[in-house]
Amino acid sequence: MKRVNKKVALVTGGASGLGRSSAILLAREGARVVISDLDDAEGHKVVKQIQEEGGEAIFFKQDVASEASWKDIMNAITSTYGKLHIVANSAGIGVGGNVEEVSLEDWKRLMSINLDGVFLGTKYGIQAMRKHGEGGSIINFSSIEGIIGDPNLPAYNASKGGVTLFSKSAALHCAKAGYRIRVNTIHPGYIWTPMVENYLKAQGSVEEGRKFLDSLHPVGHVGEPDDIGYGVVYLASDESKFVTGSALVIDGGYTAQ
């Protein structure tokens, strides 16, 4: 039996990186996957890959910072599948620079995606799941940077720390209301994704940057997207039915130091 068979899953930021891996692995485990992103071309490539592997997926263009866009995609999911069981709020961006260097404009843009987007995805995810009464799982992407501080990532730290505690609040609300909807966070260490690679390019050297990032993890290397995708499948499945308000850390030992 596939682990999330016939469940309907929405994965934001599903065109690349951790969202892409999550979408593909959920589909392999039987989910009907709705991929959302601003990148049409890459989003449709992920859909094509899933379909070629025998899975089911569709793509919608979505701006996770827009409440109107959330209403639109939830209406589309309801009209297409009638139900929603899983939301993986993966979409996010990074902004570097210390607290003196980060502009208010960049701060607000990052918060609108990393924190507002998760709030909206959780809010509308709960509303959609309540309608069918079958329960569900919401997986909000935090980070090791939602647990520890980094002098050069103040905006990212703030957004991911916010995701962590916001998700605990939402988890308690759903549990006490008897919705059978679980809300958890997932906390990746450094994972080799286009976002990380582009960040290193901006710093001047991908090769040296990769070696430095590898050295930060006790296991000796950064992670791969599937390391996180498998965690998403676990939190989405009934295997984690007793898990809510929790933080799943997948970081190669980074935060154990």
N, C-alpha and C positions, 0 to 999 in steps of 0.2 A: 504494500500500500504506500502510495506517495504521501509525503509528510504534510502537504497543504493542498491535497487533492480537491479540485473544484472550488476552492476559495477564490474570491476576487480580491486582488491586491493592487493598490496604487503605490507606485514608487516615483517620488519627485526627484528631479535631477538624475533621471534614469538614462540619459544619453551617454554618460561617461563615468569613469572612475568607480566609486563605491556604489553608486546608484545603478550603474550598468550591471555590475557583478550581482548585486542583489536581485535585480529584475530577472536576469538569466537563471540564477539558481532557484528562485521561487518558481519560475516557469518549469524548470526541470523536475521540480517536486510537485507539479500538478496544478499550480495556481494559474488562473486567468489574469494576466498582468496588464495593468494600465500604466504606461510609461508617460511621464510628463517632463517637459524641459522647454527651454527657450530655443534650443538647437534642433530645428526640424530635421536636418539632414542626418545627423548622428542618431537622433531618436528613432528615425525610421530604419536605420541600419540595425539597431538593436532589435527592433520588432522583426525584421527580416531574419536575423540570426535565430531568434527564438522560434519562429515559424518553420525555418529549415530544419530545426532540431525536433520538430513535431509538437512544439508548444503553442500556446495561444497568447497573443499580445496585440494591443493596439496603442497608438500614440496620440497624445493631445498636447498642443502647445500651451504652456502655462507659465505665468509669472506668479511665483509663490508669494510675492510681496503684495499682490493685489487681491483684495477680498472678493471683488467681482469675478476674478478669474477662478477663485476657489468655488464660488457658487456655480459657475458655468461647468466646471469639470465634474462636480458632484452631480449636477443634473444630467450630464452626459453619461456618467457611470450608471446612474439609476435607470436611465432610459435604455441603456445597452444591456446591462446585466441584472438590474433589479435589486442588487445587493452589493454590499462592500464589507469585507471581513478584515482586511489588513491595510494599514497605511504605514509606509516607510518614508519618513520625512528626511530625505537624504540631501536635498538641494542646499548648497552653501557656497560661500566665497571666503577668501582670506584677504586681509589687509595687514601689511607689515608696518613697522615703525614704532618707536617708543611713544609714551604718553605725550611727550612734548612735540612729537612730529606728526602724529595722526591728526588729520583735519576733521572738523565736525561733519563736513559733508561726507567724507569716507566712513566715518563712524555710523552715521545715520543710514547710509546705503547698506553697509554690512548688517546692521541690526534689522533692517527691513526684510532681508532675505534669511539670515541665520536664526533670528529670534521671532520676528513677526510671522514669518512663513511657517515656522513650527507651531506657533500659537494657532494660526488659522487652520493649518492642517489637522491639528488635534481637535479643535473645536468642531469643524465641519465633519471630520472623521467620526467623532462620537455621535453627532446628530444622524449621520447616515447609518451607522451601525445600530443605533437604537431602534430604527424603524423596523428591522426584520427580527430583532430579538434573539439572534443567534450568538451574540457576543462578538468579540473581535480583539485584535491586537494592534496597538499603535507603537511604532518603533521610531523614536526620535534620535537623530544623530547628534550626539554631543562629541566629545573628544577627550584625549588626555588633557587638553588645554581647558577643559571644563572641570578639572580636578586640581591641576597645579598651575602656577603662574609662569609666564614667559615675559621677560622685560621688553621684548620686541613685538609682542602680540596682544596689546591691551584690549583692543576692540574685539578680537577673536576670543580672548579669554572671557571677556564680559558676556559675549553672546552665548558661548558654550556653557559657561557657568549658569546662565539664565535658563538655558534649555534643561539642564540637569534638575534644578529645583522646581521649575515650572512643571516638568513631567511628573515629579513626585506628587505635586498638588493635584494634577489631573487624575493620576492613578488612584489617589485616595477618594476623590470625588466619585469616580466611576464605581469603585469597590463599595463604598458606603451606599450608593444609590442602587446597587444590585444590578448594574447593567451587564455584567459579565464581559466587560471591556477592560483589557489590561493595557497599561501604558508603561513603557520602559525606555531607558536610554542605552545607547551603545557608544562605547568610547574607544575609538581607534588610536593606536600610536601612529607614528609616521608610516603612511602607506604609499607605495610607489604609484601615484596617479598623475594625470596630466596637470592637475592643480599644483602638486608638489614640484613636478618637473619644471613647470613654467615659473614658479617662485624661484627655483635655483638658477634658472636662466637669467632672471632679472638681477640676481645677486652676482652673476658673472661666470660661474663655473658649475656645470651640472655634475661633472665627474668628481670634483673635489667635494662638492656639496653632498653628493650621494655617500661618499666615504664618511663624511662627518655625521650624517644622519644615521648611517649604519652603526657607527661607534656609540651612539647614544642609547642603543638598545642592548640589554644584557645578552640577548640571544645572538647578537652580532650582526643583525641586518634589519632593514625596514621590512614591513609587511607587504603582502600582495592583496589586491582587492577582494579576492575570494576568501581570504582570512576573515574579512568582515561580512561578506555575503553569507557565509555559513552561519555566522552568528545571527544574522537577520532571519534566516530560515528557522533556526531554533526558536527565536522569540515569536515568530509568526505562527509556529505550529502548536498543536495541543500538548507537545512535550513540555512546554513551559507554562502549563495552565495554572500553576501555583506561583508564578513569577509576575509580580507587578510592583511598580515603584522602585525597581531595581536598576542598577547600573552595571552593564556587562562590559568589562574592561578587556580589550584585546590589543595588547601593546608591547608584546615581546619583553615584558618585565620592566618597561620604562618607569612606571609609577611605583614600583616596588623598591626603588633605590632610595 
